[in-house]
């Protein structure tokens, strides 16, 4: 029956009370109408195919009202809460009891009470009321609900039911955020109602137990808002725990009730930790549950309501469709994090691993086990060995397989699938094998609650689909734990937290005692690591604080400290996970480590100690560089497009490390291979699109035994895991390393608030700094006006106090090099910036000096990274990855050149005289602008500071120094050649404003959509780079939204000349050099 306004009028406006209920029953198509036996307030309407089947369904309650007030709300909630779960109405529909009233309230009850937002009221003739009541009609029930003739919840009458995995993830994220916020409220409430600051409150006890037994670093309010906090963990636990319960409940029995009391029982026995946690929460009495507070109860109820109303058939189908192409994590965890805490993914380095990568790694490990370790069954091997533990000798499986950053379980899923396909067992044999020889060997560690729950759900569903019966108490050994946290001594349990202690105890015993043979996975990579525990930090530096034994150090090479000023990349999470896995396999004595990680460690000099350490631990190392580094603008050797196998900019590599039992006492053999190209190539076939090429196809078709490896010979001091020309390296190393030639150098200055400390206008900057001294402006007002936030190294209050003490604060207003050919004003003091750098203050700011900008590491394909200046330079003035400043002169007690005596002695020996400091400086600059020098030594220039070859020819020295001097004048914008401009500016009505219309077109640089332009700009000038910046484009892009002044226009025209002259000088420099190596 199609619901019309006339139907509604008959129900709402006319007839006796019972007749109106009967009319509503007919409209809805329900077979049963009955008066509530225990209360005369409400009639029940029950859906179903027959009266008999309807007796088992939850009713819609229909009542009458004269006035919707607090008393009626109390009656409704009292009626609801005093009934058993299966008899609780899913909705109350209230009809007016007297004429003249035409409004119809719909009421959605919840366990936690009844609030205003649970009541929706409509006029009888509103289309929205007609739409919502029509959703209750039997023929319009969602498919899953219609199939069982039931209405388990009617939240979908109030809100649309989610129908896809992505929608569900986002809805759950919103509810999880409410839980997280409510935790703080409840925690404070417990402190008020319980003695000793709430120590006996539910949340207080739970947090304390987690800290003592599981995650020592867990805090209620971490300093960094992106750190993993207790409210966050609890919110994810509740959300994904209920999600897991709902999935398993629905898979087992679509008709099974999903309510507060039964939800925890639906969590599979393979996850005892989650079962206990939910039992502790959901099996509480109503009175105990209410102590959690309305906000928290409502948020938890909302999660359950979302899951009850979700169209699970469609969502589970979505899972199955995406399991291999995208994995559940794409549909769930990443969508969840984006809606819940978008910054957490980056902070924790959380990314999904595509199935072809997982497959390559799993199959490679299987083949190595078969060949190198003589285990014919590979990953399926079930042999056992005796192991000495603290409590004596015990027998355990030899091939223990661990993913120490489990995520959503993709690697373990692939291992199970590979073993099942290789064994091809009967169902009975499979169930026995799983409980006896599979589950005891598969181990996983995961810190984040959401992926932990998903991994358990995913692996449980996989085992069920493969025929495992779950008829034993054997658990999935995926543990909630921080892999990088030391396996500390577990304190005794007090009874309340035995189940938490069991989880922690099991995880820590594995870390310490389990003879893990295989470690695989995709550890997180995050340069700003949130894992800073004492144990792993010390382990990186060569000390195991648990055993108090010295071990491999990543901070030493060839027995000496690295000497890095800022070795922060060694604190990246993936480095720590590699170090943990290395340590674990060392303790076992043999094994395989197979990871896909950031490929930065292969050639970055900061990692040279790490590379040497790995070579000393393992017997063979296989590195498959998957490239795809957008930051380096990587392209294939034939200059075609190269794509990343992940949806990230950072290039990656698969690394497999093999340590044999009683291996040779020599460094590892290192093998390397490249995989270039696009991600996927498809071909249309009669059956649809088929993957026929690309990186994914190659990875699916190959493993470690079919990869074309090249043997490397890593050498001191860098021990590179990439191919290099060792003969050319020997030639290059004859030159002077610039840091040895010019020993005083420093990373460019960093403000961490450029918008405040630097400005185009000196007068605007002056005004801004002057206001800091104005005591009539509060700190809050000043911070809001200039968008300022305190950090670890800078506090606004302290900065304002400091500048008020300075009588001549104006003297620190100076110029700086912001970007190539882009000078701006800055306030060069800790009053405005975090790191002005002592060396720049002492030797450059306000001084008559020259400085050379050079990077240590270049992540781009081409090396074009040298730039002169005569003012302080920002750290990213030449490249976003940072550059160092080398001053020509040092302003000590006596002015002296910044050249080492050994360097000067070598020049004097070769030339029979000592040139002036300026001449040496110009010579170096000319060498760095030689195109042949840049291409010939490109692979070495990109991994460390450049080396400069010295000539024995005085004539060549003088010629190169002259060219270098010309370059310096051009780049400082002081050359008279700049007055002979070659471009014109044409105003076409755009008011000189740079906007999104910026582009280059046939010699014209068009700056806005109106067509204002610089004409006559050569293409090679437009495409010229200094460092990581395309100069002519970058200078304009940094002025987007600004109006160019006459001075700006002239400056840009002069930049074009400077670059054109530079290109010509570079050719002259190459022509002057007879050949390399320079003689």
KALIN-V231356 format. One record per residue. RES is the residue in three letters. PHI is phi in whole degrees, 0 to 359 (none if undefined). D_LAST is the distance of its C-alpha to the last C-alpha in Angstrom with 1 decimal. Layout:
RES:PHI:D_LAST  RES:PHI:D_LAST
//
This chain:
UNK:none:97.0  UNK:279:95.0  UNK:283:95.3  UNK:240:96.7  UNK:295:97.7  UNK:294:101.4  UNK:300:100.7  UNK:297:99.2  UNK:299:102.1  UNK:296:104.5  UNK:282:102.7  UNK:267:102.1  UNK:254:105.0  UNK:226:108.1  UNK:93:110.3  UNK:291:111.2  UNK:300:108.5  UNK:294:108.8  UNK:296:109.0  UNK:291:105.7  UNK:295:104.0  UNK:297:105.5  UNK:298:104.1  UNK:294:100.7  UNK:301:100.9  UNK:296:101.7  UNK:299:98.8  UNK:284:96.4  UNK:79:97.9  UNK:270:98.3  UNK:277:101.2  UNK:236:102.2  UNK:231:103.6  UNK:212:105.1  UNK:278:106.1  UNK:305:104.2  UNK:294:106.6  UNK:261:105.7  UNK:205:105.6  UNK:269:107.4  UNK:283:104.6  UNK:227:102.5  UNK:260:102.9  UNK:253:100.4  UNK:245:99.1  UNK:242:97.4  UNK:279:95.3  UNK:158:95.7  UNK:281:97.1  UNK:210:100.4  UNK:298:102.3  UNK:293:101.7  UNK:289:97.9  UNK:293:97.8  UNK:298:99.4  UNK:264:96.1  UNK:258:94.0  UNK:282:93.2  UNK:270:95.4  UNK:266:94.9  UNK:267:97.3  UNK:245:99.4  UNK:224:101.3  UNK:232:103.0  UNK:216:102.5  UNK:255:104.2  UNK:208:101.5  UNK:273:98.0  UNK:230:97.9  UNK:299:96.7  UNK:296:99.8  UNK:293:99.1  UNK:300:95.5  UNK:296:96.6  UNK:296:99.1  UNK:297:96.5  UNK:292:94.1  UNK:298:96.9  UNK:299:98.1  UNK:292:94.6  UNK:285:93.7  UNK:269:97.1  UNK:249:96.6  UNK:295:94.9  UNK:305:91.5  UNK:288:92.9  UNK:252:95.6  UNK:285:93.6  UNK:302:93.6  UNK:275:90.3  UNK:196:91.3  UNK:248:94.2  UNK:248:95.5  UNK:254:98.0  UNK:252:100.6  UNK:292:102.7  UNK:267:106.2  UNK:222:107.9  UNK:293:108.1  UNK:92:106.0  UNK:252:102.9  UNK:233:100.4  UNK:269:97.2  UNK:237:95.9  UNK:275:93.7  UNK:250:91.5  UNK:240:90.7  UNK:250:88.0  UNK:283:88.8  UNK:220:86.3  UNK:299:86.6  UNK:277:85.5  UNK:134:88.1  UNK:225:88.7  UNK:247:86.8  UNK:303:87.1  UNK:287:84.2  UNK:277:85.9  UNK:239:88.6  UNK:246:88.2  UNK:241:91.2  UNK:228:92.0  UNK:289:94.8  UNK:302:96.8  UNK:259:95.7  UNK:289:92.0  UNK:304:90.0  UNK:294:87.7  UNK:295:90.7  UNK:300:91.6  UNK:295:88.1  UNK:291:87.9  UNK:292:91.4  UNK:296:90.7  UNK:296:87.8  UNK:278:90.5  UNK:297:92.4  UNK:306:92.5  UNK:287:91.2  UNK:254:88.2  UNK:300:87.2  UNK:309:83.5  UNK:308:83.3  UNK:297:82.8  UNK:285:85.7  UNK:297:88.0  UNK:297:87.5  UNK:251:89.0  UNK:50:91.5  UNK:219:90.3  UNK:236:88.9  UNK:296:86.9  UNK:198:85.6  UNK:239:85.9  UNK:302:82.8  UNK:291:82.0  UNK:285:85.0  UNK:276:83.4  UNK:222:79.8  UNK:295:78.4  UNK:290:77.7  UNK:285:74.0  UNK:236:73.5  UNK:230:69.8  UNK:298:67.5  UNK:296:65.3  UNK:297:68.3  UNK:296:69.6  UNK:301:66.4  UNK:291:66.4  UNK:295:70.1  UNK:295:69.6  UNK:297:66.7  UNK:296:68.9  UNK:292:71.6  UNK:297:69.2  UNK:297:68.0  UNK:294:71.7  UNK:299:72.1  UNK:302:69.1  UNK:294:70.5  UNK:292:74.0  UNK:303:72.7  UNK:298:72.0  UNK:295:75.6  UNK:295:77.2  UNK:300:75.2  UNK:293:76.5  UNK:298:80.0  UNK:297:80.0  UNK:294:79.1  UNK:277:82.3  UNK:262:84.7  UNK:248:83.6  UNK:292:83.7  UNK:54:80.6  UNK:57:78.5  UNK:81:79.2  UNK:297:78.1  UNK:263:80.7  UNK:291:79.9  UNK:305:78.7  UNK:289:75.2  UNK:298:74.8  UNK:294:75.6  UNK:293:73.4  UNK:299:70.4  UNK:300:71.0  UNK:295:71.3  UNK:297:68.0  UNK:293:66.2  UNK:288:67.8  UNK:258:67.5  UNK:235:64.8  UNK:230:62.3  UNK:297:62.1  UNK:276:59.8  UNK:293:62.4  UNK:227:63.7  UNK:290:66.3  UNK:228:64.1  UNK:294:60.4  UNK:298:58.2  UNK:270:56.0  UNK:296:58.3  UNK:269:56.2  UNK:290:56.7  UNK:285:59.2  UNK:250:62.5  UNK:297:65.9  UNK:302:67.5  UNK:294:64.8  UNK:298:65.2  UNK:295:68.9  UNK:298:68.8  UNK:291:66.6  UNK:299:68.8  UNK:298:72.0  UNK:296:70.6  UNK:279:68.9  UNK:294:71.6  UNK:295:74.3  UNK:298:72.1  UNK:301:71.8  UNK:300:75.6  UNK:296:76.4  UNK:297:74.3  UNK:293:75.8  UNK:298:79.3  UNK:289:79.1  UNK:296:77.7  UNK:288:80.5  UNK:202:83.3  UNK:296:83.1  UNK:269:86.6  UNK:295:85.7  UNK:294:86.2  UNK:231:83.1  UNK:237:84.4  UNK:301:83.6  UNK:288:85.5  UNK:260:84.2  UNK:302:80.5  UNK:295:79.2  UNK:289:81.1  UNK:276:79.1  UNK:287:75.8  UNK:298:75.2  UNK:294:75.8  UNK:292:72.2  UNK:235:71.2  UNK:296:73.5  UNK:298:71.5  UNK:293:72.1  UNK:299:75.7  UNK:294:76.5  UNK:298:74.8  UNK:286:76.8  UNK:298:80.0  UNK:296:79.6  UNK:272:79.4  UNK:277:81.5  UNK:272:84.3  UNK:287:85.3  UNK:293:88.7  UNK:301:89.2  UNK:294:89.8  UNK:295:86.6  UNK:296:84.7  UNK:294:86.0  UNK:297:84.7  UNK:286:81.2  UNK:93:82.1  UNK:299:82.6  UNK:298:79.0  UNK:291:77.6  UNK:299:80.5  UNK:298:80.3  UNK:293:76.5  UNK:296:77.0  UNK:298:79.9  UNK:296:77.8  UNK:300:75.3  UNK:296:78.3  UNK:295:79.8  UNK:301:76.6  UNK:289:76.4  UNK:295:80.1  UNK:271:80.0  UNK:297:76.7  UNK:278:77.2  UNK:296:76.0  UNK:302:76.5  UNK:293:74.0  UNK:291:71.6  UNK:294:71.6  UNK:297:71.2  UNK:301:68.2  UNK:302:66.8  UNK:297:67.3  UNK:294:65.8  UNK:258:62.6  UNK:304:62.3  UNK:267:59.6  UNK:289:58.0  UNK:235:57.7  UNK:73:59.4  UNK:304:62.0  UNK:301:59.3  UNK:297:58.4  UNK:283:62.0  UNK:243:62.8  UNK:295:60.4  UNK:291:57.8  UNK:296:60.6  UNK:299:62.4  UNK:296:59.5  UNK:300:58.8  UNK:274:62.4  UNK:271:62.8  UNK:212:59.6  UNK:298:56.8  UNK:281:54.2  UNK:293:55.1  UNK:299:53.4  UNK:290:50.0  UNK:300:50.7  UNK:264:51.6  UNK:62:49.1  UNK:271:52.0  UNK:218:51.2  UNK:286:53.0  UNK:260:51.4  UNK:302:51.9  UNK:303:53.9  UNK:300:51.3  UNK:292:48.8  UNK:301:51.7  UNK:299:52.8  UNK:301:49.4  UNK:294:49.2  UNK:297:52.8  UNK:292:52.7  UNK:293:49.4  UNK:299:51.0  UNK:301:54.1  UNK:292:52.1  UNK:295:50.2  UNK:300:53.5  UNK:289:54.9  UNK:268:52.1  UNK:282:50.3  UNK:249:53.4  UNK:53:56.0  UNK:244:58.2  UNK:304:59.7  UNK:276:61.1  UNK:56:57.8  UNK:297:58.5  UNK:276:62.2  UNK:303:62.3  UNK:243:65.3  UNK:293:65.0  UNK:238:65.5  UNK:227:64.1  UNK:270:65.4  UNK:229:63.7  UNK:275:64.2  UNK:238:65.0  UNK:298:66.4  UNK:261:69.9  UNK:120:69.5  UNK:267:68.4  UNK:223:68.8  UNK:261:68.1  UNK:215:65.8  UNK:294:64.1  UNK:284:60.8  UNK:267:59.0  UNK:273:59.2  UNK:246:57.4  UNK:231:56.3  UNK:252:54.9  UNK:274:54.1  UNK:221:53.6  UNK:300:56.5  UNK:59:56.8  UNK:265:59.5  UNK:88:59.3  UNK:300:57.3  UNK:290:55.7  UNK:295:59.0  UNK:301:60.8  UNK:293:58.4  UNK:298:58.8  UNK:299:62.6  UNK:299:62.5  UNK:296:60.3  UNK:296:62.6  UNK:297:65.7  UNK:291:64.4  UNK:283:63.4  UNK:276:66.7  UNK:47:69.0  UNK:276:71.8  UNK:287:75.4  UNK:297:76.3  UNK:294:78.1  UNK:296:75.3  UNK:297:72.8  UNK:300:74.7  UNK:292:75.0  UNK:298:71.4  UNK:300:70.3  UNK:289:72.5  UNK:264:71.7  UNK:231:68.2  UNK:247:66.4  UNK:303:67.2  UNK:292:66.8  UNK:257:63.2  UNK:267:61.9  UNK:232:60.7  UNK:213:59.3  UNK:239:58.4  UNK:214:58.6  UNK:270:58.6  UNK:273:59.8  UNK:294:63.5  UNK:298:63.4  UNK:296:61.1  UNK:302:62.9  UNK:293:66.2  UNK:295:64.8  UNK:301:63.2  UNK:299:66.6  UNK:296:68.3  UNK:297:65.9  UNK:290:65.9  UNK:296:69.7  UNK:295:70.3  UNK:297:68.0  UNK:298:69.9  UNK:297:73.2  UNK:295:72.2  UNK:274:71.3  UNK:105:74.8  UNK:289:74.4  UNK:269:77.7  UNK:55:76.8  UNK:261:79.8  UNK:237:78.3  UNK:271:77.0  UNK:295:73.5  UNK:265:71.1  UNK:285:67.7  UNK:271:65.3  UNK:256:63.3  UNK:248:63.4  UNK:276:63.1  UNK:197:60.6  UNK:268:57.3  UNK:308:55.1  UNK:274:52.8  UNK:270:55.7  UNK:301:56.5  UNK:283:59.5  UNK:283:61.5  UNK:293:65.0  UNK:282:67.5  UNK:290:70.4  UNK:295:73.9  UNK:278:75.4  UNK:251:78.5  UNK:100:80.0  UNK:298:79.0  UNK:249:75.4  UNK:303:75.7  UNK:292:74.3  UNK:288:71.2  UNK:297:70.8  UNK:300:71.1  UNK:296:68.1  UNK:294:66.0  UNK:298:67.1  UNK:296:66.3  UNK:296:62.8  UNK:288:61.9  UNK:295:63.3  UNK:295:61.0  UNK:302:58.0  UNK:273:58.9  UNK:245:60.7  UNK:293:60.4  UNK:283:58.1  UNK:299:56.3  UNK:257:54.5  UNK:236:53.2  UNK:240:51.7  UNK:221:50.9  UNK:141:50.8  UNK:230:49.0  UNK:293:48.6  UNK:292:48.4  UNK:236:45.1  UNK:214:45.4  UNK:299:42.7  UNK:258:45.5  UNK:295:47.4  UNK:264:51.1  UNK:255:51.1  UNK:240:50.4  UNK:297:52.7  UNK:296:52.2  UNK:295:52.2  UNK:289:49.4  UNK:297:47.3  UNK:289:47.5  UNK:299:47.0  UNK:302:43.6  UNK:263:42.8  UNK:97:44.0  UNK:224:47.6  UNK:266:50.7  UNK:285:53.3  UNK:281:56.2  UNK:271:55.6  UNK:61:53.8  UNK:249:51.2  UNK:285:47.4  UNK:213:45.6  UNK:298:42.3  UNK:244:40.5  UNK:277:38.3  UNK:260:37.2  UNK:228:35.4  UNK:218:32.4  UNK:54:31.8  UNK:80:34.8  UNK:238:33.5  UNK:301:34.4  UNK:299:32.3  UNK:75:32.1  UNK:284:32.5  UNK:290:33.9  UNK:218:36.0  UNK:278:36.3  UNK:295:39.1  UNK:291:38.0  UNK:288:39.0  UNK:262:42.5  UNK:298:42.7  UNK:304:45.9  UNK:295:44.4  UNK:295:42.3  UNK:294:45.5  UNK:291:47.3  UNK:297:44.7  UNK:295:44.9  UNK:298:48.7  UNK:296:48.8  UNK:300:46.3  UNK:298:48.6  UNK:294:51.7  UNK:288:50.4  UNK:300:49.3  UNK:293:52.9  UNK:290:54.3  UNK:104:52.0  UNK:195:51.1  UNK:150:50.8  UNK:228:48.9  UNK:245:47.3  UNK:225:46.8  UNK:233:45.9  UNK:250:44.7  UNK:217:42.7  UNK:313:40.1  UNK:269:36.8  UNK:298:34.8  UNK:287:34.8  UNK:292:32.8  UNK:222:29.4  UNK:292:30.0  UNK:298:28.5  UNK:300:31.8  UNK:264:33.4  UNK:295:31.2  UNK:291:34.0  UNK:298:36.5  UNK:297:34.5  UNK:296:34.2  UNK:299:37.9  UNK:296:38.9  UNK:294:37.0  UNK:279:38.8  UNK:271:42.2  UNK:257:42.3  UNK:266:42.0  UNK:228:40.8  UNK:230:39.3  UNK:245:39.5  UNK:238:37.8  UNK:255:38.8  UNK:279:36.8  UNK:273:39.3  UNK:55:36.9  UNK:78:38.8  UNK:275:36.9  UNK:292:38.0  UNK:295:36.2  UNK:273:32.9  UNK:55:34.3  UNK:296:33.6  UNK:228:34.2  UNK:295:34.4  UNK:304:31.5  UNK:270:33.4  UNK:71:33.6  UNK:277:37.3  UNK:291:39.1  UNK:241:38.8  UNK:242:41.8  UNK:279:42.6  UNK:282:45.3  UNK:251:46.8  UNK:270:47.8  UNK:223:45.0  UNK:271:41.6  UNK:285:39.9  UNK:295:38.4  UNK:225:40.0  UNK:213:39.7  UNK:265:42.1  UNK:235:41.4  UNK:236:43.5  UNK:246:43.2  UNK:240:45.3  UNK:237:46.5  UNK:272:48.7  UNK:293:51.4  UNK:56:50.2  UNK:294:46.7  UNK:293:44.0  UNK:271:42.5  UNK:215:38.9  UNK:292:36.8  UNK:291:37.7  UNK:279:36.5  UNK:247:35.1  UNK:240:35.7  UNK:225:34.6  UNK:213:35.9  UNK:255:35.6  UNK:228:38.7  UNK:254:37.9  UNK:120:40.4  UNK:276:43.5  UNK:289:46.2  UNK:217:49.1  UNK:235:49.9  UNK:249:53.7  UNK:231:55.8  UNK:284:59.3  UNK:232:61.9  UNK:304:65.7  UNK:267:65.7  UNK:115:63.4  UNK:287:59.7  UNK:234:57.8  UNK:286:54.4  UNK:238:52.4  UNK:196:48.7  UNK:93:46.2  UNK:297:45.1  UNK:299:48.6  UNK:297:49.8  UNK:299:46.9  UNK:296:47.6  UNK:290:51.3  UNK:266:50.7  UNK:229:48.2  UNK:212:47.7  UNK:298:45.4  UNK:277:46.4  UNK:249:45.6  UNK:279:42.3  UNK:279:39.3  UNK:275:37.2  UNK:248:33.6  UNK:280:32.9  UNK:259:30.3  UNK:232:28.6  UNK:301:28.3  UNK:234:26.1  UNK:296:25.9  UNK:263:25.6  UNK:260:26.6  UNK:48:28.6  UNK:292:28.4  UNK:260:31.3  UNK:226:29.3  UNK:295:27.2  UNK:208:23.4  UNK:274:20.6  UNK:292:20.0  UNK:292:17.0  UNK:293:15.3  UNK:298:16.6  UNK:299:15.0  UNK:296:11.5  UNK:298:12.6  UNK:286:14.2  UNK:286:11.1  UNK:281:11.1  UNK:274:14.0  UNK:293:17.2  UNK:300:18.7  UNK:289:22.0  UNK:275:20.6  UNK:283:18.8  UNK:236:21.9  UNK:293:24.8  UNK:267:27.7  UNK:203:28.0  UNK:204:31.0  UNK:299:32.3  UNK:306:33.6  UNK:288:37.3  UNK:231:40.1  UNK:268:43.6  UNK:62:45.3  UNK:198:47.5  UNK:305:45.3  UNK:298:48.5  UNK:257:49.9  UNK:276:47.1  UNK:229:45.2  UNK:207:46.7  UNK:296:46.1  UNK:255:48.7  UNK:294:48.5  UNK:292:52.3  UNK:295:53.0  UNK:294:50.8  UNK:302:52.6  UNK:298:55.9  UNK:297:55.0  UNK:290:53.9  UNK:300:56.9  UNK:296:59.2  UNK:298:57.9  UNK:277:59.7  UNK:280:62.9  UNK:286:65.3  UNK:282:67.7  UNK:261:65.3  UNK:288:65.5  UNK:300:62.5  UNK:295:63.8  UNK:297:64.2  UNK:293:60.7  UNK:297:59.1  UNK:293:61.0  UNK:296:60.1  UNK:247:56.4  UNK:52:56.2  UNK:250:55.0  UNK:227:55.2  UNK:291:54.7  UNK:220:52.2  UNK:300:51.2  UNK:255:49.1  UNK:214:51.0  UNK:233:54.7  UNK:302:56.2  UNK:300:59.0  UNK:292:56.6  UNK:295:54.3  UNK:291:57.3  UNK:297:58.6  UNK:293:55.2  UNK:288:54.8  UNK:291:58.4  UNK:274:57.6  UNK:265:54.8  UNK:288:56.1  UNK:242:53.0  UNK:296:51.9  UNK:297:50.9  UNK:295:47.9  UNK:267:46.1  UNK:282:46.2  UNK:212:42.7  UNK:263:40.2  UNK:214:37.8  UNK:268:35.3  UNK:275:37.3  UNK:215:35.3  UNK:307:32.5  UNK:62:33.8  UNK:231:37.1  UNK:270:38.1  UNK:221:41.4  UNK:272:43.7  UNK:214:44.0  UNK:258:46.0  UNK:271:43.4  UNK:197:45.5  UNK:293:46.9  UNK:298:50.1  UNK:245:48.7  UNK:226:45.8  UNK:285:45.1  UNK:227:41.6  UNK:287:40.5  UNK:75:38.0  UNK:299:38.3  UNK:298:34.6  UNK:286:35.2  UNK:295:38.5  UNK:287:37.1  UNK:243:33.9  UNK:234:34.1  UNK:300:37.7  UNK:74:39.1  UNK:252:36.1  UNK:271:33.7  UNK:206:30.5  UNK:241:27.7  UNK:227:27.1  UNK:251:24.5  UNK:267:26.1  UNK:218:24.4  UNK:268:26.1  UNK:271:25.8  UNK:235:27.2  UNK:242:27.3  UNK:259:30.2  UNK:266:29.6  UNK:291:28.0  UNK:250:25.2  UNK:264:23.0  UNK:216:23.5  UNK:242:24.2  UNK:215:22.9  UNK:207:25.4  UNK:269:25.9  UNK:203:29.4  UNK:232:31.3  UNK:221:34.2  UNK:302:34.9  UNK:241:33.9  UNK:292:35.9  UNK:297:34.6  UNK:245:34.7  UNK:294:33.6  UNK:239:30.7  UNK:199:31.9  UNK:296:35.2  UNK:271:33.5  UNK:99:32.4  UNK:215:29.4  UNK:256:28.5  UNK:251:28.3  UNK:245:25.7  UNK:286:27.2  UNK:288:25.1  UNK:243:27.9  UNK:247:30.5  UNK:271:34.0  UNK:268:35.1  UNK:302:37.5  UNK:236:34.8  UNK:298:32.2  UNK:218:28.8  UNK:286:25.4  UNK:272:24.8  UNK:233:21.6  UNK:289:21.8  UNK:295:21.7  UNK:297:19.2  UNK:294:16.7  UNK:297:17.5  UNK:298:17.2  UNK:291:13.6  UNK:298:12.7  UNK:300:14.9  UNK:297:13.5  UNK:282:9.9  UNK:256:11.5  UNK:66:14.7  UNK:199:16.7  UNK:253:17.7  UNK:293:17.7  UNK:293:20.8  UNK:305:21.2  UNK:298:21.7  UNK:297:18.4  UNK:297:16.5  UNK:298:18.9  UNK:295:18.3  UNK:301:14.4  UNK:300:15.1  UNK:296:17.8  UNK:295:15.8  UNK:302:13.2  UNK:292:16.4  UNK:258:17.8  UNK:283:15.3  UNK:302:17.5  UNK:293:14.9  UNK:303:13.6  UNK:295:17.4  UNK:277:18.4  UNK:297:15.7  UNK:252:16.3  UNK:305:19.9  UNK:294:21.7  UNK:272:19.9  UNK:298:20.0  UNK:280:23.8  UNK:247:24.7  UNK:195:23.2  UNK:304:21.6  UNK:294:18.1  UNK:251:15.0  UNK:248:12.4  UNK:284:8.6  UNK:257:7.6  UNK:265:5.2  UNK:263:6.0  UNK:264:7.2  UNK:296:10.8  UNK:296:11.7  UNK:295:9.5  UNK:302:10.7  UNK:296:14.1  UNK:294:14.3  UNK:294:13.4  UNK:297:15.8  UNK:294:18.4  UNK:296:18.3  UNK:297:18.6  UNK:296:21.5  UNK:297:23.2  UNK:300:22.9  UNK:299:24.5  UNK:297:27.3  UNK:295:28.0  UNK:283:28.2  UNK:270:30.4  UNK:60:32.6  UNK:243:32.3  UNK:284:30.7  UNK:297:33.2  UNK:297:32.1  UNK:291:34.0  UNK:285:37.3  UNK:267:36.9  UNK:290:38.0  UNK:241:38.2  UNK:240:40.7  UNK:236:44.4  UNK:254:46.6  UNK:244:49.8  UNK:268:52.7  UNK:243:54.9  UNK:94:57.3  UNK:264:55.3  UNK:59:55.4  UNK:64:51.6  UNK:270:51.9  UNK:280:49.1  UNK:221:50.7  UNK:293:50.4  UNK:279:50.1  UNK:301:46.5  UNK:195:44.6  UNK:250:42.3  UNK:210:43.9  UNK:50:42.7  UNK:88:40.9  UNK:252:43.4  UNK:260:42.9  UNK:270:46.6  UNK:261:47.3  UNK:206:50.9  UNK:291:53.6  UNK:284:55.2  UNK:103:52.1  UNK:305:50.7  UNK:204:47.2  UNK:258:44.0  UNK:256:43.6  UNK:85:40.6  UNK:267:38.0  UNK:300:35.3  UNK:295:35.1  UNK:293:31.3  UNK:287:31.9  UNK:302:34.8  UNK:269:32.8  UNK:283:29.8  UNK:249:29.2  UNK:242:27.9  UNK:64:28.0  UNK:266:31.2  UNK:243:33.0  UNK:279:33.6  UNK:304:33.7  UNK:295:36.3  UNK:281:38.6  UNK:299:38.2  UNK:300:39.0  UNK:283:42.2  UNK:300:43.2  UNK:287:43.1  UNK:245:45.7  UNK:300:48.1  UNK:91:51.6  UNK:262:50.7  UNK:266:51.5  UNK:286:48.6  UNK:275:49.2  UNK:302:48.3  UNK:296:45.5  UNK:299:44.2  UNK:297:44.4  UNK:297:42.4  UNK:300:39.8  UNK:295:39.3  UNK:297:39.0  UNK:288:36.3  UNK:300:34.4  UNK:301:34.4  UNK:296:32.8  UNK:302:30.2  UNK:288:29.2  UNK:297:29.3  UNK:294:27.0  UNK:299:24.6  UNK:301:24.4  UNK:293:23.7  UNK:293:21.0  UNK:299:19.3  UNK:294:19.2  UNK:294:17.8  UNK:299:14.9  UNK:297:14.1  UNK:294:14.7  UNK:286:12.4  UNK:274:9.2  UNK:299:8.5  UNK:168:8.1  UNK:246:7.6  UNK:290:6.3  UNK:295:3.8  UNK:258:0.0
//
